[in-house]
Every structure is written in structure tokens, then in C-alpha cells.
Amino acid sequence: MSKDHSHTHTHEVQSNLTFDEKIVKLLEHWVKHNDDHAATYRDWAQRANKNNMTDAGRMILDAADMTMSISKKFEEAAKIIQKKQA
């Protein structure tokens, strides 16, 4: 099975940012990354449904929903850290 994109990237941020700033940036990156994946999952769920694979489509849609739940957790974590900074 081939992939349409590569995941070659690092999560290490080399800069003068504090640990709190770095982790918030990382969490924001993960949210964006997850949101992109969830959109792709939803697209493929629709495609599966159109090709009479409704059970598979439902599972893929569930995965998209789970991915968005993870993003919400990352957003909540970022908010907690940002509150601490204020």
C-alpha cells in the first residue's frame, strides 16, 4: 500500500522559546495535522459509501470522529498551558 504523503518531520523546536511555548506550538501543530487527516478520512468514508462499502465507510467516519476528539484534547491541553502563562 502506498502513501500519498510523507511524515518525515521533526517535533523538536530549536529556538529561544520556553518549554511552555514549545509545547503549545507542538500541540497546535498536532491539531492541524489531525484535522487534515480527519478531512481525508471523511472523504474516503464518502468514497467507500459510494462504492457500496457502507460498513467500512462507517468505520472510517468513526476514525475521523476519534481523530477530532484527540484534537480537542490537544486544544484543551494548550489552553491549560496558556492559562498558566497568563
N, C-alpha and C positions, 0 to 999 in steps of 0.2 A: 504494500500500500504506500503510495507516495503522498507527500505533504505539499500543500500549496505555499507554505511559508516556512521560514526558519525561526527557531527560538534561540539563536545564538546571540545572547546579550548578557551583560553582567548586571548584577544588582548592587554592586559596590559603587558608592558615590565618593569619588575622591575630590574633596573640596574643603573649604573652611566652615562648612555647615556644622552645627551642633548635632549631636546624636538625635535629638528630638526632631530637628528639621529634616535630617536624612530619612528617618523612619516615616515621617509624614509624606515626603516625596515618594518614597518606595510604595507606601500604601496607595497613594494617588495613581502611581504607575500600574499597580496591580488591578485597581478598579477599572482603569481604561482598558487594560489588556483583557480582563474578564468580560467587560461589556462588548468588546469586539468579538470575542469568542461566542458569547451568548447570541449575538446577532447572526453569526454564521450558523449556529445550531438551529435557530428558529427558521432560517432559510432552508436548511436541509430537512428539517421536520416537515415543512410545507412540501418540499420536493418528494419526500417519502410518501406523504399522504396522497399526492397526485399520482403516484405510481403504485397505488393500492397496497401500501405498506403502513397502514394506519397504526398498528401496534408499535412498530419501530418508530414511526413519527411521534407517537405519544411519549415514548421513552426519551427521544432526542429533545422534545419540548420540555420534559421534566428536567433533563440535564441543563437546559438553558435557564429554567427557573432556579435550579440549585446554584448555578453559577452567579445569578443575580443576587441570591441570598448571601453568598460569600462576599460579593462586592459590598453589600450593605454592612456586613460585619467589619470589613476594612474601613468603610466610611465612618462607622461608629468609633473604631479604634483611633482614627485620625482626629476626630472631634475631641475625644478624651485627651489626647496628647496636646492638641491645640489649646484646650481649656487650661491645661496645666501651665502652658507657656504664658497665658494672659495674666 
